[in-house]
Amino acid sequence: MTKPQIEFIFDFGSPNAYFAWQVLPTIAARHGAEVKIVPCLLGGIFKLAGNQSPMAAFAGIKGKLEYDRLEMARFIQKHGITRFQMNPHFPVNTLLLMRGLVAAQRMGQGDAYVAAGLAAMWEQGRKMDDPDVFVAALNEAGLDGQALLAATQDAEVKAELVANTEAAVARGVFGIPTFFVDGEMYFGKDRLGQIDEQLAG
């Protein structure tokens, strides 16, 4: 029997992608599902879909960003997330990180890279668009940071990230985190419960 699959349209630049990753593997394990992380560039999604970051889109709406912070605090408390800290360099340009993820997946190191990148961005507060910081963080996680940095300049790696991003928008994606289960799209960490229900049948 084929395992059910959860596609995770992913970019390190979204704190909500970090939050989703703290919960999603447990949901997947409960239902014998596998998670397929699809590297996409959030900035590219915004541009192609005509979207903006919440900070820009809701800046003029009284109370909206404050409420979003409240929801974040509730999610953190509900799921016992203890290591999160807002990155002091936010927003961080994730082009380097995302090309690195494509390269790491091609090397069979995608899971370790995701763990290292999320920790660097949302637990350690590192400026991961700085090549020296990028290499150091990955080396500390047991990966070959220099090799991954070099691989980010590979034409095929660059093209794959672009293609993933364009394909995601063509499927209706307008932001991150977005998930697909059996062709059904779910947007946002707050839809994880719906994914859990769908996998439960």
DAFENZI-V303864 format. One record per helix or strand of 2 or more residues. SS is the DSSP state (h for helix, s for strand). FROM is the first residue (numbers start at 0). TO is the last residue. If there is no record, write none. Layout:
SS|FROM|TO ; SS|FROM|TO
//
This chain:
s|4|9 ; h|14|29 ; s|33|38 ; h|41|48 ; h|53|56 ; h|63|77 ; h|94|105 ; h|109|121 ; h|130|139 ; h|144|150 ; h|154|169 ; s|177|180 ; s|183|186 ; h|188|199
//
